[in-house]
């Protein structure tokens, strides 16, 4: 193999050995050459450090993550954030909530008509002989007339005889009554009007998805919250912890787990007319890699779990492999959150910043931080191997290479000794090959 293609670890070995051959790691003669032994020890150390890059592993080493892939411009840049109480506090402020996603959380003040609503209008006069009540109607039980029900037209108006077009869109029933009375005051005898809603077609709330009775429901003038409207639709049709609730209002949309509405009352905000609520089932999952108890994808089986619960859920850390100080969580955060965490966002493009959170489980307080750090859907947890594991792998790799070259010599020597013993020659020690040590 050409020298320019040799790994950096081999170059380090040649520099340490000086003029000696890089592969000449055997000693000859009866007297130990301590200088050469010292050089060889240094070579082994250099090779074991560089050998981590050629040994099989389940992911990057902790040192690689902390170096932020310096010198590799083709790699995706990321930010490394050490878990601390301040980090947990900042992330808690930016947890997805309906209460923070929608500024208008107050109930509607009063019902207002919209295009398509069916309206009933009744007009009263103080005495017979007026505009609507004839003179011979004095024996009637009441001096009033009811206009046939009509829908608010596309122009937002209703039609009242002798009053013309009356604006009804975006008006309350009281405001429409006042407009009718003002239009008839010069023609009828002390007119009074009663305007009521017959069929509500515009101030509706849509509830669809995984509910028992999806549909469109009239908005209540007294105000209803998200859970109240979901109850009117029959409630969720599946288990709550796998259910997500999406609220869409005026082109803006936000989603939270159903449990967030139940256990965090601030999320249970008031709904407004024309809101759309969508319930869907999507199990929340996270992925575990590295020196964990087991690797794979895991469901939350709850509406929310902590970092500590997630580590326990995938079997904890492997006692023989894991570095407790090198447990990482991969997540994309918004630029605003990253800036609040102290990340320099100038080298990142786009609204989402790749961030790797690091928790140190060698520190006893790390478990308290992990209990307050919430896992989010699709997070990735990676546990790095301990440095001693990689060194052991490489030393066994070297042992295998040396045994491959040494075993034929040992077997030939033993065969020669056995042949001499059969001939009755003085006993010769039979050399047994060493037993490989498994990591």
C-alpha positions as CSV (number, residue, x, y, z in Angstrom):
1,X,0.0,0.0,0.0
2,X,1.4,3.4,-0.9
3,X,2.6,5.5,1.9
4,X,0.3,8.5,1.1
5,X,-2.8,6.3,1.8
6,X,-1.6,5.1,5.3
7,X,-3.8,6.1,8.3
8,X,-2.6,8.9,10.5
9,X,-2.0,6.4,13.3
10,X,0.5,4.5,11.1
11,X,2.3,7.7,10.3
12,X,2.6,8.4,14.1
13,X,4.0,4.9,14.6
14,X,6.7,5.5,12.0
15,X,7.7,8.8,13.5
16,X,8.0,7.2,16.9
17,X,10.1,4.3,15.6
18,X,12.4,6.5,13.6
19,X,14.3,4.4,11.1
20,X,12.9,1.1,12.3
21,X,10.2,-0.6,10.2
22,X,6.6,0.1,11.3
23,X,5.8,-3.6,11.1
24,X,9.0,-4.8,13.0
25,X,7.4,-5.1,16.5
26,X,9.3,-8.3,17.5
27,X,12.4,-8.5,19.7
28,X,15.4,-10.7,19.1
29,X,18.4,-11.6,21.2
30,X,18.7,-12.5,24.8
31,X,19.1,-9.0,26.3
32,X,15.9,-6.8,26.4
33,X,16.2,-3.6,24.5
34,X,14.4,-1.2,26.9
35,X,14.6,1.7,24.5
36,X,12.9,-0.2,21.8
37,X,10.3,-1.5,24.3
38,X,9.6,2.1,25.3
39,X,9.2,3.1,21.7
40,X,6.9,0.2,21.0
41,X,4.7,1.1,24.0
42,X,4.4,4.6,22.6
43,X,3.5,3.2,19.2
44,X,0.7,1.0,20.7
45,X,-0.7,4.1,22.5
46,X,-0.7,6.1,19.3
47,X,-2.3,3.3,17.4
48,X,-5.0,2.7,20.0
49,X,-5.9,6.4,19.9
50,X,-6.1,6.5,16.1
51,X,-7.6,3.0,15.9
52,X,-10.9,4.2,17.3
53,X,-11.7,5.5,13.8
54,X,-11.3,2.0,12.2
55,X,-13.0,0.0,14.9
56,X,-16.7,-0.9,14.6
57,X,-19.0,1.2,16.7
58,X,-22.7,2.2,16.9
59,X,-22.1,5.9,16.6
60,X,-19.7,8.9,17.1
61,X,-17.4,9.1,20.1
62,X,-18.1,11.7,22.7
63,X,-14.9,13.6,21.7
64,X,-16.2,13.8,18.1
65,X,-19.5,15.3,19.2
66,X,-17.8,17.8,21.5
67,X,-15.4,18.9,18.8
68,X,-18.4,19.9,16.7
69,X,-16.9,18.2,13.6
70,X,-14.3,20.9,13.1
71,X,-12.6,20.7,9.7
72,X,-15.5,19.0,8.0
73,X,-17.4,21.7,6.1
74,X,-19.6,19.2,4.3
75,X,-21.1,18.1,7.5
76,X,-24.3,19.6,8.9
77,X,-23.4,22.1,11.6
78,X,-25.0,21.7,15.0
79,X,-24.8,23.3,18.5
80,X,-23.9,21.4,21.7
81,X,-25.7,22.5,24.8
82,X,-25.0,21.1,28.2
83,X,-28.1,20.5,30.3
84,X,-28.4,22.9,33.2
85,X,-31.3,24.4,35.3
86,X,-31.3,27.5,33.1
87,X,-31.7,25.4,29.9
88,X,-34.6,23.4,31.5
89,X,-36.2,26.7,32.5
90,X,-35.9,28.2,29.0
91,X,-37.3,25.1,27.3
92,X,-40.2,25.0,29.7
93,X,-41.2,28.5,28.6
94,X,-41.3,27.4,24.9
95,X,-43.2,24.1,25.4
96,X,-46.0,24.0,22.8
97,X,-49.2,25.3,24.4
98,X,-52.5,26.5,23.0
99,X,-52.4,29.3,25.7
100,X,-49.3,30.8,24.1
101,X,-50.1,30.0,20.5
102,X,-53.3,32.0,20.4
103,X,-53.4,35.5,21.9
104,X,-57.2,35.7,21.9
105,X,-58.2,33.4,24.8
106,X,-61.3,35.2,26.0
107,X,-64.9,34.0,25.2
108,X,-66.9,35.8,22.5
109,X,-68.6,38.8,24.0
110,X,-72.0,38.5,22.1
111,X,-73.5,36.6,19.2
112,X,-73.3,38.4,15.8
113,X,-75.2,37.5,12.7
114,X,-73.4,36.3,9.6
115,X,-74.3,35.6,6.0
116,X,-76.7,32.6,5.8
117,X,-78.1,32.9,9.3
118,X,-81.9,32.6,9.4
119,X,-83.5,35.6,11.2
120,X,-87.0,36.1,12.6
121,X,-88.3,39.7,12.9
122,X,-91.5,40.6,14.9
123,X,-92.7,44.2,14.9
124,X,-95.0,45.7,17.5
125,X,-97.1,48.9,17.4
126,X,-98.6,50.8,20.4
127,X,-102.1,50.9,18.9
128,X,-104.3,49.7,16.0
129,X,-104.5,51.8,12.8
130,X,-100.8,52.1,12.4
131,X,-98.5,51.0,9.6
132,X,-98.8,47.2,10.3
133,X,-101.9,46.9,12.5
134,X,-105.3,47.7,10.9
135,X,-108.1,49.6,12.8
136,X,-110.3,46.6,13.0
137,X,-107.6,44.6,14.7
138,X,-108.4,46.1,18.1
139,X,-109.7,42.7,19.3
140,X,-106.4,41.0,18.6
141,X,-104.5,39.6,21.5
142,X,-101.5,41.7,20.6
143,X,-100.6,44.5,18.2
144,X,-97.7,42.8,16.4
145,X,-96.9,41.3,13.0
146,X,-94.3,38.6,12.3
147,X,-92.3,38.9,9.1
148,X,-91.5,35.5,7.4
149,X,-88.2,34.1,8.4
150,X,-85.4,35.1,6.1
151,X,-81.6,34.5,5.7
152,X,-79.0,37.2,5.8
153,X,-78.2,37.8,2.1
154,X,-74.8,37.9,0.5
155,X,-74.6,41.7,1.1
156,X,-75.1,41.1,4.8
157,X,-78.7,42.6,4.9
158,X,-82.2,41.5,5.7
159,X,-85.3,43.1,4.3
160,X,-88.0,44.7,6.5
161,X,-91.2,46.1,4.9
162,X,-91.3,49.9,4.8
163,X,-87.8,49.9,6.4
164,X,-85.9,48.6,3.4
165,X,-82.6,46.8,3.7
166,X,-81.3,46.5,7.3
167,X,-77.7,45.7,7.9
168,X,-77.4,42.4,9.9
169,X,-73.9,41.0,9.2
170,X,-71.6,41.4,12.2
171,X,-74.4,42.9,14.2
172,X,-76.0,41.7,17.4
173,X,-79.7,41.1,17.6
174,X,-80.1,44.2,19.8
175,X,-78.3,46.3,17.2
176,X,-80.5,45.0,14.4
177,X,-83.6,45.8,16.5
178,X,-82.5,49.3,17.0
179,X,-81.9,49.8,13.3
180,X,-85.4,48.6,12.5
181,X,-87.0,50.8,15.0
182,X,-85.1,53.8,13.8
183,X,-86.2,53.1,10.2
184,X,-89.9,52.8,11.1
185,X,-90.2,55.5,13.8
186,X,-91.6,58.1,11.4
187,X,-94.2,55.8,9.9
188,X,-95.4,53.3,12.6
189,X,-97.0,54.0,16.0
190,X,-94.3,53.8,18.6
191,X,-92.8,50.7,16.9
192,X,-90.8,48.1,18.7
193,X,-89.0,45.1,17.2
194,X,-87.8,41.7,18.4
195,X,-85.1,40.0,16.3
196,X,-84.1,36.4,17.0
197,X,-82.0,33.7,15.5
198,X,-83.8,30.8,14.0
199,X,-81.0,28.8,12.3
200,X,-77.3,29.4,13.0
201,X,-75.2,28.8,9.9
202,X,-72.1,30.9,10.3
203,X,-71.0,31.0,14.0
204,X,-70.2,27.3,14.0
205,X,-67.4,25.3,15.5
206,X,-66.2,22.2,13.5
207,X,-65.0,19.1,15.4
208,X,-63.7,16.3,13.3
209,X,-61.2,13.4,13.5
210,X,-61.1,10.7,16.2
211,X,-64.2,11.7,18.0
212,X,-67.4,9.8,18.4
213,X,-69.8,12.3,16.7
214,X,-67.9,14.6,14.4
215,X,-69.8,17.6,13.1
216,X,-70.4,21.4,13.2
217,X,-71.8,22.8,16.3
218,X,-73.3,26.2,17.0
219,X,-71.1,28.5,19.1
220,X,-72.5,29.3,22.5
221,X,-72.8,32.9,23.3
222,X,-71.8,32.2,26.9
223,X,-68.5,30.8,25.7
224,X,-67.1,27.2,25.6
225,X,-63.6,25.8,26.1
226,X,-61.9,23.2,23.9
227,X,-62.8,20.3,26.1
228,X,-66.4,21.5,26.2
229,X,-66.7,21.3,22.5
230,X,-64.9,18.0,22.3
231,X,-67.5,16.7,24.8
232,X,-70.3,17.9,22.6
233,X,-68.7,15.7,19.8
234,X,-68.8,12.6,22.1
235,X,-65.2,12.8,23.3
236,X,-62.1,11.0,21.9
237,X,-62.7,7.6,20.4
238,X,-59.3,6.3,21.4
239,X,-57.0,6.4,24.5
240,X,-56.2,9.9,25.4
241,X,-52.4,9.7,25.7
242,X,-52.0,8.8,22.0
243,X,-54.4,11.6,20.9
244,X,-53.3,15.0,19.6
245,X,-55.6,18.0,19.4
246,X,-55.1,20.6,16.7
247,X,-56.8,24.0,16.9
248,X,-57.1,26.1,13.7
249,X,-58.2,29.7,13.9
250,X,-58.0,32.4,11.3
251,X,-55.2,30.6,9.3
252,X,-53.1,29.8,12.4
253,X,-52.7,26.3,13.7
254,X,-51.3,24.7,16.9
255,X,-51.2,21.1,18.2
256,X,-50.8,19.7,21.7
257,X,-51.3,16.3,23.2
258,X,-54.8,15.7,24.6
259,X,-53.3,15.2,28.1
260,X,-52.1,18.8,27.9
261,X,-55.7,20.0,27.9
262,X,-56.6,17.8,30.9
263,X,-53.5,18.2,33.1
264,X,-52.6,21.8,32.2
265,X,-55.8,23.9,32.4
266,X,-54.2,26.9,30.8
267,X,-54.3,25.0,27.4
268,X,-58.0,24.6,27.7
269,X,-58.8,28.0,26.1
270,X,-62.1,29.3,24.9
271,X,-63.1,28.5,21.3
272,X,-64.4,31.2,19.0
273,X,-66.9,31.0,16.1
274,X,-65.4,29.3,13.0
275,X,-62.7,27.5,14.9
276,X,-61.8,24.0,13.7
277,X,-60.8,21.3,16.2
278,X,-59.2,18.2,14.8
279,X,-58.4,15.1,16.9
280,X,-56.0,12.4,15.6
281,X,-54.2,9.4,17.0
282,X,-50.4,9.5,16.7
283,X,-48.3,7.6,19.2
284,X,-45.4,9.7,20.5
285,X,-42.1,7.9,20.0
286,X,-38.3,8.4,20.6
287,X,-35.3,6.5,19.3
288,X,-32.4,5.2,21.3
289,X,-29.0,4.3,19.9
290,X,-25.5,3.6,21.2
291,X,-24.4,2.0,24.5
292,X,-27.9,1.7,25.8
293,X,-29.5,-1.3,27.5
294,X,-31.5,-1.9,24.2
295,X,-31.7,0.0,21.0
296,X,-34.8,0.9,18.9
297,X,-37.9,3.0,18.7
298,X,-40.0,3.3,21.9
299,X,-43.5,4.7,22.5
300,X,-44.2,7.2,25.2
301,X,-47.3,5.3,26.4
302,X,-48.1,8.5,28.2
303,X,-48.8,12.1,27.1
304,X,-45.5,13.2,28.5
305,X,-42.3,11.6,29.8
306,X,-39.0,13.0,31.1
307,X,-35.5,12.3,29.9
308,X,-34.8,10.1,32.9
309,X,-38.0,8.0,32.2
310,X,-36.9,7.7,28.5
311,X,-33.5,6.4,29.5
312,X,-35.1,3.9,31.8
313,X,-37.6,2.9,29.2
314,X,-34.9,1.6,26.8
315,X,-33.1,-0.3,29.5
316,X,-30.8,2.3,31.0
317,X,-27.1,2.4,30.2
318,X,-25.0,-0.6,29.5
319,X,-22.6,-1.0,32.5
320,X,-19.8,-2.5,30.4
321,X,-20.0,-0.1,27.4
322,X,-21.6,3.3,28.2
323,X,-19.9,6.5,29.3
324,X,-22.4,8.0,31.7
325,X,-21.1,11.5,31.1
326,X,-21.8,11.2,27.4
327,X,-25.5,10.8,27.0
328,X,-26.8,13.0,24.2
329,X,-30.3,14.1,22.9
330,X,-30.7,15.2,19.3
331,X,-33.5,17.8,18.6
332,X,-34.3,20.6,16.3
333,X,-35.2,23.9,18.0
334,X,-36.5,27.2,16.6
335,X,-34.1,30.0,16.1
336,X,-35.7,31.9,18.9
337,X,-35.2,29.1,21.4
338,X,-31.6,28.5,20.3
339,X,-30.8,32.2,20.8
340,X,-32.3,32.0,24.3
341,X,-30.1,29.0,25.0
342,X,-27.0,31.1,24.2
343,X,-26.3,29.5,20.8
344,X,-24.6,31.5,18.1
345,X,-27.0,31.2,15.2
346,X,-25.0,33.1,12.7
347,X,-23.6,30.0,11.1
348,X,-27.0,28.3,10.7
349,X,-29.5,28.7,7.9
350,X,-33.2,28.2,8.1
351,X,-35.6,28.5,11.0
352,X,-34.7,25.2,12.7
353,X,-31.3,24.9,14.5
354,X,-29.9,21.4,15.1
355,X,-29.0,21.1,18.8
356,X,-27.5,18.2,20.8
357,X,-28.2,18.3,24.5
358,X,-25.7,16.6,26.8
359,X,-26.5,15.3,30.3
360,X,-23.8,14.0,32.7
361,X,-25.1,11.0,34.6
362,X,-21.8,10.8,36.5
363,X,-22.9,13.9,38.3
364,X,-25.6,13.0,40.9
365,X,-27.5,16.2,40.1
366,X,-27.7,15.1,36.4
367,X,-30.6,12.8,37.4
368,X,-32.6,15.7,38.8
369,X,-32.1,17.6,35.6
370,X,-33.1,14.6,33.5
371,X,-36.3,14.4,35.5
372,X,-37.3,17.9,34.7
373,X,-36.3,17.8,31.0
374,X,-39.3,16.7,28.9
375,X,-38.8,14.4,25.9
376,X,-40.6,15.5,22.7
377,X,-42.0,13.4,19.9
378,X,-39.3,12.0,17.5
379,X,-36.3,12.9,19.8
380,X,-33.2,10.8,19.4
381,X,-31.1,9.6,22.4
382,X,-27.6,8.5,21.8
383,X,-25.2,7.1,24.5
384,X,-21.5,7.1,23.6
385,X,-19.1,4.2,24.4
386,X,-16.5,4.7,27.1
387,X,-13.0,5.4,25.9
388,X,-11.8,2.2,27.5
389,X,-14.1,0.1,25.3
390,X,-12.6,1.5,22.1
391,X,-9.1,0.9,23.4
392,X,-10.0,-2.7,24.3
393,X,-11.4,-3.3,20.8
394,X,-8.2,-2.0,19.2
395,X,-5.9,-4.0,21.4
396,X,-7.8,-7.2,20.6
397,X,-7.5,-6.1,16.9
398,X,-3.7,-5.9,17.3
399,X,-3.6,-9.2,19.2
400,X,-5.5,-10.9,16.3
401,X,-3.0,-9.5,13.7
402,X,0.0,-10.6,15.7
403,X,-1.5,-14.0,16.4
404,X,-2.1,-14.5,12.7
405,X,1.6,-14.1,12.0
406,X,2.8,-15.8,15.2
407,X,0.6,-18.9,15.2
408,X,2.3,-20.7,12.2
409,X,5.7,-20.2,13.8
410,X,4.4,-21.6,17.1
411,X,2.8,-24.6,15.5
412,X,5.9,-25.3,13.4
413,X,8.1,-25.1,16.6
414,X,5.7,-27.4,18.5
415,X,5.8,-29.9,15.5
416,X,9.6,-29.9,15.6
417,X,9.6,-30.4,19.4
418,X,7.1,-33.3,19.1
419,X,9.2,-34.9,16.3
420,X,12.3,-34.6,18.5
421,X,10.5,-36.2,21.4
422,X,9.4,-39.1,19.3
423,X,13.0,-39.7,18.3
424,X,14.1,-39.8,21.9
425,X,15.9,-36.5,21.9
426,X,16.1,-34.4,25.0
427,X,12.6,-32.9,25.9
428,X,11.8,-29.6,24.3
429,X,9.2,-27.2,25.6
430,X,6.1,-27.1,23.5
431,X,4.8,-23.6,23.0
432,X,1.0,-23.2,23.2
433,X,-0.5,-20.2,21.3
434,X,-2.1,-17.6,23.6
435,X,-5.9,-17.6,24.1
436,X,-7.4,-14.5,22.6
437,X,-9.0,-12.2,25.2
438,X,-12.6,-11.1,24.3
439,X,-13.6,-7.6,25.3
